[in-house]
Amino acid sequence: MSQNPSIDHRVGRGRILFFGLGFVAFAAPLRAEEKLQPWPSLLVVAPVGSGWQVSGEVIRREGRTSAFNPQHEYRAQLGHPIADGLVAWAGYVRFDTYPAHIVPAHEDQVIEQLNWAGIAIGRVRLSSRTRLEQRFVHGVHQTAWRIREQLRLTTPLMPRANAVTWAEPFVSLNRTPASPRRLDQFRAFAGISVSLSRRLDMEFGYLHQILHRPAGTFVNHALPVSFALRL
């Protein structure tokens, strides 16, 4: 326990300021026709021996607006450490989107990913996730290549909770009918991560998404609630 209450007070205010700045920076006022979209997800990670691990993830993105439609995402990956604090992953992703009154859209992906555990800067930790995607969009006879770079800041709030902010641009490496813009989309998040048990974590907060699509540019406001289970 700290012997200096004034230091504890300043640290507490710093944590609140960090979270508040992240939320203000990323949150945008909602217009009357816009709604907050729930995005629940579950990630399960299990060791399979010799340092290898497998993961499976299910995500539902709900949003019945002109800017977004309900979407299911299924992700399976195989990973292995390649250096201290660096894990390489490869896997497969399936997207199913169900727009109202339109034929459902489907996309398959092959992905390669690097997770970096990061460095500590004072009480804040900087980490990253770099993902390369080969996208096979049904009805588009060309493979779309895209890279995503997520930079994540984490700072302690209390013994079992952290304030989290991250930003992630999606950059198209080639032009296809499914990805006509170089900046395909951008996501920014501010929230809280809570350790519910030794194996289960929960993260929730606000996510601001900008989508560049052939029909125009759209903005979505989401409330992700993510559970991560380590077996």
N, C-alpha and C positions, 0 to 999 in steps of 0.2 A: 504494500500500500504506500502511496506517495506520502512524504512528510510535508509537502508544501501545497496547501489547498489552492493557492493562487495559480500554481502551475496546472493542477487538475482542471481548474475553471477555464484557463486559457485553452487547454487541449480540447475540453468539451466544446467550447465555442468554435474552435477550429474545425472539429468534425461536423458540427451543424452547418458551418459556413461552406465547407466542401460539398456536402450534399445539396444544400440550397442553391449554390452557384450552378451545379450540374443540372439541377431540375429547371432552373430559370433559363439556362442557356439552351436547353433542348426542347422545352415545352413551348407550344404555340397556342394562342387562343383558338378555341373551337368555334366555328360558325354554327348557327342554329341547326343546319341540316347534317352536321357531322356528329358522330357518336364515338365514344371510346370502345374499341374492339377488344374483347378478351382473347388472349393467345395462350392457352394452357399447353404445357409440354412436360414430357417425362423422358429423362435420360438415364439409362442403366449401363454401368461399366463393370466388367468382370475380368479378372486375370485368367489366362489360359496356359500359363507356364512359360519359363525361360524369358521372363520380362515382357512377353506379349500380352496384350489385352484386347478385348472386343467391346464394342459399344453399340447400343441400339437406342434410337430416339424416335419418338412420335410427337408431332406438333399439330395442333389445330389452330388455324387463324380464322377467326370469325369476323365478318364485316359485310353486311348487306347494304352497301352504299354504291354510288356510281363509281367510286374510286377503288373499290376492292370487293372481292367475292370470297365466300368460304373456301378455304384451302386446307388440304391434308398433306403433311410431309412425313415421309418414312425414311429413316437414315440408318445404315449399318456400316460400321467401320472396324478396321483392324489396325492396331497401333503398337509401336515399340520405341523405347528411348534410343536416341542416336548420339546424345551428348548430355552433359549435366544440365538439367532443366529444360531439355529440348526433346519433344516426342513427335515422331512422324506417324501420320495416319494415312490410310487410303480406304476408299469405300464406294458405296453406291447410294444414291438418293432417288426417291420417287416423289413427284408432286402431282396431286390431283386437285384441280380447281373447278368449282361448280357454279358458274355464273347463272343468274336467273334468265330463263327463256332462251338460253344459248347452249350449244353443244359443249359438254365439259371439255376442259383443256388438260392435257397431260404432258409431263416432262420427265425424262430420265437423266440422271447425271452420274458421271464417274468423277471422283474427287480425289485430290491429294492435299494433305494439310500438315502444317507445322504448328505445334503449340509450344510457346516459350513461356517458362514460369516467371521470367521477368527479374527486375531489380527493385530494391527498396530505395526510395528517395525520402529520407526522414521517416515519417509514419505512413507514407503513401507508397503503394507498390504499383509499378508499371509492368504489364504483361501484354502479350500479343497472340493473335491467331491469324495465320496466313493460309488462305484456302484457294487452290486452283481448281476450277470446274470445267469439265467438258459437258456441254448441255445438248441434249437431244430432244428438241421440242417437236412433238407430234405435228405433222403437217408442214414442217420446215425441213427442206432437204439440204441442210448444211449444219455442221457442228458449230455451236457457238462457244467460244472460249472466254472465260471470265475469271478475274482474280478479285478476291475479297481480303481486305486487311483490317482486322479489328484491333484497336488499341484500347486497353482497359486500365482504369485507375481504381484502386481499392484502398480504403482507409478504415481503420477500426472505429466502431461506434461504441461497442461494449464487448465483453468477453466472447459472446457467441454471434455477434452481428457486425457486418461491415457495410459502409456506404460504397456504392459502386456506380461508376459512370463509364460509358464506353461509346466509341464512334466507329462506324464501319462503312466505308465507301465500297461499292460494287463497280468495278471497271471492266468494260467489255474490251477484249483484246482483238476482236475482229467484228465486222459489221454483218448482221444477218437480218432477215425480216423480224426475228424475235428480239433483236438487240440493235436497234438503229442508232442509239446514242452511245458515246464513249463512256459517260457516267450513267450506268444503267439504273442505279438507285443508291440511296444513302440512308443509313439508320443511325440514330443516336438514342442512348438510353441513360436514365438516371433512376436508381432504386436502392434496394437494400437486400443483402444476402444474409441468410440466417442458417446457422448450423442446428438442425433439429435433433440430430443424434450423431454418433461417431461415423455413420455411413450415409446419412441422408441430409442434403442441403436443399434450401428453398431460396429462390430469388424472385423478387417482384418489384414492379415500379412502372414508370411511364416510358414508352418508346415512340419516337417521332420518325416516320418513314416518308421519304420522298421517292416517288416512282416515276421514271421516264419511260413511257410506252408509246407505241405507234399512234395511239388515239390521243395522246397528250401527256401532260405532267399532272400527277395526282399526289395528294398528301393524306397519310393515314395516321391516326392517333390510336395507339394500342396499349393495353395493360397486360404485359406478359406475366405469367405465373409459372415458373419453371422449377421442377423437382429433379434433383440429381442423386441417384442411388448407386453407391459403390458396394459391390458384392465381395 
